[in-house]
């Protein structure tokens, strides 16, 4: 978004900034900056510049990187496919390194990385892969930079969104992939806003432009540039792109205008990004201290009145907590009925499919009633398990929607509360509170282990093997048909119950996290307001120290 500074940041300045902010966060209990501080420390030690490709599900991120690499390295598809952050860089030999969450490292052939990063082979990241790093000799022209493919944001799989958001602090240069339909959403704007905290170098990759004619491409590009200009004074470069034949000139434009320049000036780019991160860190720390200073300058006798003006009455805070809880209570109260209604249209198709399969298999079960019953029991259990598991996968989007919807509502409620605090802080103390509330995260609802109930509950089903099947064959088949009908109904109800349990557990985890954030914010404000008058000189000294470090950083 801005031109990079060419002068490197002196190592001693980096250490002074990181050490000063760490000490001030501990002294003033500014826990909100701990994650950002750690990301700055990690970036300062990194030698390779990360070019991260981020964006919504199906924005064309993996297709773009495959096109850039000239080979189908990354999985693509019509459903969410990427579940793990994947790093691609130059290496003397072709190899893939798999890092697991427990610290284990495993080597794998490059053509096997789909076993670890794709949603189909590693559903919900069940293998607990932290990241995959691929090294390719063919990346020689991009030596010194690393491309990073991230899971799609806003896909049905919340763990994908979490993985991408958690990786944001590591970004160097960001390419935000946005498809032309729709060309830009508020979520894209929020992503760019969050990215701007970590890097000044953000570009927008406008993908799938091959579906538009020339006039439409011009209109969409102008629309996107106009929308971006509403939020940022510094232009966000927009690069139209298509992986289709006939659009090779767009790749050449991107390479000439961005990628090649980034590779040639990777050191300067890293210096600019590190400076930007440290500048943001110092500025945010100073913002918190300015709130503490303004509060310290208020007479002790007025401190309770100040608290009331900013935070409101205790009853109002209790009402805010109650509002968060009610969002979750409403969602948990409707999951069972909603899931049963969702599965109801599948009852007849599943029943008819199984009954047709029964008609096909039954003729081979004719030795005796006992043999037929044993064969039916095994066949029915396997068939029901398969069909229920398929329905679980088919409707996963709808099953987890209450969690996604409640997460958005809770995040918005917390943002509204933070905005009100900022307004009151500005009105009362003359300083605002930072108003960006990160989206709530919770453990992703995992698909249930599909459990099928007992096929037979009465001993009379296992009649003597002496009974000839020729006498009862028609009656037994009809009975099995009725059994299929009853078991499909029962197990659809059981599947709804299983999803209800895991979704409601995730909803309650969301409620707990939202209350924790609310109470943490209230507690932070109360601590800042409680800054006594005798602390003011020390706070001023700390602010002056931060301002001095800012000057030294930017000279």
C-alpha angles and dihedrals in degrees: 000000000000134000112266122249111243099208115089122236110253111246092231091055090051091052093045091052095047093044094046095049092046091052093046093048090054094045096048097031094240095163092162091078098051097095093045091049091053092049091053090050092051093047091051089059096045117101100189123071114234118220103195122198108207136168148105125319111284094015089129100255098140093040089053093052093045089052091048092049093045094231138078094253100141124055117252132181148139092273129052105291110163114077103159134053107255123200121200123191144144119289135166091244135024111262144134125223118202117203115195127206091250092057097259117141125209133182120221138172112267092240089060099058090101087072088067107030106036123090092225096054096032104029113198087351090285088167089062095231112179095193143329121227120197124195120198130180087212089068090073093115088059097044111150095034132078126211115216124200112202130195115262119270119233094019119142089259107078092192086067092056090045092052092053096045092048090053095053096094089062094059121123107172114007126211108191108202114213124175119223092242101085096007097203136001135189088254089059089051091050091049091053090047091053091046092052088067090064106032140017091209109085126148131177120231108205102203135195094027089151089085089067131069120235096270092048091050090054092048094049093047092050091047092052093046091049092050092048091049089059090066106030131043091201109070119250105219114236119209118189112214143180132175091209123109112264095043098080090121089068091058090049090051092051092047095047097042100039123000100046092044090049092051092048093048100032092132093052091045091052091049091051093048093047090049090050093050093048091046090053091047093052093044094051092047090050090050091058092046091050089057090050091048094051090049092048091055091060116095114257090239090060096046097095090048089050091052091050093049092052103035100024127219121329089247090058091052090049089052089053091053090047091051090055091049092048091056089058096040091054091051096047091047094060104037098092096050091042093051093047090051090047093054097041096087089055095058098083097042092049092045093049092046092052093044090052089051089049092054089052096048101036099078090065092056097067104112093097142328090262093054091045092051094048091048092047091049093054094041093047094048092051093044095049092047091051094047095045091048090050091050089048090055094041095054100033091112092057093041094056095039093094088058093048093045094047091046090055092047093048092046090050091048091051090047091051090051091049091049091052090050091050092052092048091045091052092046095046104034103016093240126097128224119236104264105200111111113193114230116266116260128199136168108288115254105252121216111258123251096253109239121195119204125234113295096213127027101177129070092220088076087073098060121169117299086228092077106101113235090218089073098049105022097113094044092047093051091050090048091051090050090055089046090054090052093050095044094050090053093046095047094046086057090047091050090052088051093050092051091045090057097050096040093049089049089055091047091053089049088053090051091050092049094047092050090047091053093046093049091044091054092046090048092050092051091047091052091049092048090048092062102128123226093251089061093061097088092051092047090051090052090051092050091049089051090053091048090050091051090049090054093047091047093054100042 
